[in-house]
C-alpha cells in the first residue's frame, strides 16, 4: 500500500475525512514558507504543495499574490524540491501532492522532473492545465517513478470524461466545488454536495473537494455528503497574511478537528 | 499539406494540444463541435462569406508598391488588410467566431486585446450580433492605445484594465481565461490569435484563410505568376497563418514570418529565441527563463508584444516550411515612415516589420520576382507611438 492508500484506510477506520491544506512553496519567502508548511503539516492528513508559476491561469487573486511573493523571494523548481525533501524527512508517513503548471515540468525536463519528485518523496502530481486526454505526455514518466497523477473533475465534466479520469487517476480525485478559479468563498453549493454523492457511487477512488473550501463548517458539510477529503488553500494564505503563524496554526487545528 | 491544420485534431507534431484547466474542457469541446458543424454547413459558410463581403468589405485588394520597391530589385506587392473594416485582419476572425458563439447559444462575448485591434473587432461583432462584450486589456496597453480604448467604448464594449502580472497582453489572456472559467455557461471567449488551446489555433487559421486565398488568386490574375516569397509579421501569428495557408503547396514560394526583435536585447522573438513550452493552453515556442517562468516580451508594436506564438508556426518552423526572422523596433519604424511617404499608406507598426524585411530581401533579388507582404493593419492607431519615437530620436 502506498501512502495515500494507507492514509485513507486509517481515516476510514477513524471515521474521519482528510484535511488537506495547500501551500505555495516559497510564500512569503523560502524560510517562512518552510515554517508555515511544517506548522500546517502537523495537522494535515495529506499535504498539497504548489510550485510558483508566473502565469497561473486556474488561480484567483490570493494564490496569484502568493506566487508573486514566492518568485520575488527567488524561489525556483530546484529550491522547491529541496524544501520538499526537508518536509518529507519530518513527515515520513504523510502523502505529499504537488500542484505544478506544465511549463515548469517541460523546462525541467519531464523525465528528470518525475525522477527528482520521486527522490524527494512526492506521491502525486496534479498539472492543472493537463486534461486526461493529454496524459500521454507524462504517463510513462509517472508510471516509471510510481507517482500518481491527480486530475481535476468538476460539476460540468460529462460522464464519458469522468470515466477516463477515474481510469487514469491515482491518489484521489480532485473535485472542484463549482466552476471557478481558486479562492476562498463563503458558501458551499448544493451542487457540490450532490456531485460528491454522485462520484462516490461511480468510483472507489477517494473524492476530495477543493476550490472555495474555506471553513471548518465546509469540512463538516463535505464529510456529511460522503467526501473523503477537503482541500483548503486560499483561506490559509489569507489568514497567515493577515494574522501570522499562530493564527494559521489555530485555523489548521480547527480544520483538523472538523474532519 | 494544406489540410494538415484541419486534420490535426489540434496536434501539430509535438506542438498544440488542449492544455486548459478541466473547467474549460467542456466548453472547449462545445466550441470544437460547433466549429465542425460550421465546416460542413453551407448555410453558415455563406453567412460568413456574406458578412465578410458586406460588413467587413472583402475582398481587399492587392497593391503593387512600386515606389517602395527597390529600383532594380524584386517588386513588392501588399495585401491590403488595412482596408478591412476595423482597420486590420482581426475582423475576419471575429465574424467567424461570433457565428460560432451564436450557434452555441452564448449570451456574452469576452476577448483579450493587446494593441486594441482584436478588442475593436470583437466590439464591432458584438454590436452586430447584439451580444454584450467585455474586453480584457493590460493596463500598460490601455495607456499606450488610448484611442482604441475609446473606439471600443464607443462600440458599446466594456474595457477591463488588467493590472496583474506584467499588465500586458499575456496577463489580459490570463484574466480572460479566468473569467471564462467562471462564466463558461453563457459566455464565449473570442480568442484573438491562432494560439491557445484546441480548437482555437485551427479555428482562427480557418477564419483567416481568406487572406491568402484571395491574395494568391489576385496575384496570379494580375501578374500571371506566384510570388517568390510571402511575408507577414508574427506576434501570435494569425495574419501570417492566414496568408501562408494558400501557398503551402507552392514549392516556388517561400514563406517568411517576421518576429519583433525589439531593441535586440528585449524582444518578442518567440520562434527565434524561445524554447518548447506551454503558455495559454498549447505547447509551442515560448520565451521563459530556465525555470519556466514566462518572460516579458518587448516590441514597439503592442500587437507583436507577446511571449508565446501559434503552435502552427512552431510546427512550420520545425518542418522548415516557413522561415522566421526578426526585425528591430528601429527598422520597423523606418519602414513605417518610408512606406507612408512614398506610397501614401500608413501601415501598422506590426505590418511594418514585414515591410522592413521585404525591402531588405527585395534589394538582393531580381526585378522579375515578386514579394507579397501581408499589410495586416493600418497605422493610424500608432500615431502616438510614432511621434513619441520621433521626438526621442
HADDOCK unambig.tbl for C-alpha pairs under 7 A between the chains (distance, minus, plus):
assign (segid A and resid 53 and name CA) (segid B and resid 293 and name CA) 5.94 0.50 0.50
assign (segid A and resid 54 and name CA) (segid B and resid 293 and name CA) 5.31 0.50 0.50
assign (segid A and resid 54 and name CA) (segid B and resid 294 and name CA) 6.07 0.50 0.50
assign (segid A and resid 55 and name CA) (segid B and resid 174 and name CA) 6.97 0.50 0.50
assign (segid A and resid 57 and name CA) (segid B and resid 174 and name CA) 5.28 0.50 0.50
assign (segid A and resid 57 and name CA) (segid B and resid 177 and name CA) 6.73 0.50 0.50
assign (segid A and resid 57 and name CA) (segid B and resid 178 and name CA) 6.04 0.50 0.50
assign (segid A and resid 58 and name CA) (segid B and resid 21 and name CA) 6.52 0.50 0.50
assign (segid A and resid 58 and name CA) (segid B and resid 178 and name CA) 6.33 0.50 0.50
assign (segid A and resid 76 and name CA) (segid B and resid 291 and name CA) 6.30 0.50 0.50
assign (segid A and resid 77 and name CA) (segid B and resid 291 and name CA) 6.42 0.50 0.50
assign (segid A and resid 102 and name CA) (segid B and resid 278 and name CA) 6.35 0.50 0.50
assign (segid A and resid 103 and name CA) (segid B and resid 277 and name CA) 5.34 0.50 0.50
assign (segid A and resid 103 and name CA) (segid B and resid 278 and name CA) 4.90 0.50 0.50
assign (segid A and resid 103 and name CA) (segid B and resid 292 and name CA) 5.58 0.50 0.50
assign (segid A and resid 104 and name CA) (segid B and resid 291 and name CA) 6.18 0.50 0.50
assign (segid A and resid 104 and name CA) (segid B and resid 292 and name CA) 4.70 0.50 0.50
assign (segid A and resid 106 and name CA) (segid B and resid 277 and name CA) 6.02 0.50 0.50
assign (segid A and resid 107 and name CA) (segid B and resid 277 and name CA) 6.92 0.50 0.50
assign (segid A and resid 107 and name CA) (segid B and resid 290 and name CA) 6.49 0.50 0.50
assign (segid A and resid 107 and name CA) (segid B and resid 291 and name CA) 6.15 0.50 0.50
assign (segid A and resid 107 and name CA) (segid B and resid 292 and name CA) 5.46 0.50 0.50
assign (segid A and resid 108 and name CA) (segid B and resid 291 and name CA) 6.75 0.50 0.50
assign (segid A and resid 128 and name CA) (segid B and resid 21 and name CA) 5.55 0.50 0.50
assign (segid A and resid 129 and name CA) (segid B and resid 19 and name CA) 4.88 0.50 0.50
assign (segid A and resid 129 and name CA) (segid B and resid 20 and name CA) 4.41 0.50 0.50
assign (segid A and resid 129 and name CA) (segid B and resid 21 and name CA) 4.17 0.50 0.50
assign (segid A and resid 129 and name CA) (segid B and resid 22 and name CA) 6.86 0.50 0.50
assign (segid A and resid 130 and name CA) (segid B and resid 19 and name CA) 5.09 0.50 0.50
assign (segid A and resid 130 and name CA) (segid B and resid 20 and name CA) 6.46 0.50 0.50
assign (segid A and resid 130 and name CA) (segid B and resid 21 and name CA) 6.67 0.50 0.50
assign (segid A and resid 131 and name CA) (segid B and resid 19 and name CA) 6.61 0.50 0.50
assign (segid A and resid 131 and name CA) (segid B and resid 21 and name CA) 6.94 0.50 0.50
assign (segid A and resid 131 and name CA) (segid B and resid 22 and name CA) 5.95 0.50 0.50
assign (segid A and resid 152 and name CA) (segid B and resid 22 and name CA) 6.02 0.50 0.50
assign (segid A and resid 153 and name CA) (segid B and resid 22 and name CA) 6.59 0.50 0.50
assign (segid A and resid 154 and name CA) (segid B and resid 23 and name CA) 6.46 0.50 0.50
assign (segid A and resid 156 and name CA) (segid B and resid 26 and name CA) 6.82 0.50 0.50
assign (segid A and resid 157 and name CA) (segid B and resid 26 and name CA) 6.43 0.50 0.50
assign (segid A and resid 179 and name CA) (segid B and resid 23 and name CA) 5.89 0.50 0.50
assign (segid A and resid 179 and name CA) (segid B and resid 181 and name CA) 6.27 0.50 0.50
assign (segid A and resid 179 and name CA) (segid B and resid 182 and name CA) 5.41 0.50 0.50
assign (segid A and resid 180 and name CA) (segid B and resid 181 and name CA) 5.56 0.50 0.50
assign (segid A and resid 180 and name CA) (segid B and resid 182 and name CA) 4.36 0.50 0.50
assign (segid A and resid 181 and name CA) (segid B and resid 178 and name CA) 6.38 0.50 0.50
assign (segid A and resid 181 and name CA) (segid B and resid 181 and name CA) 6.70 0.50 0.50
assign (segid A and resid 181 and name CA) (segid B and resid 182 and name CA) 6.86 0.50 0.50
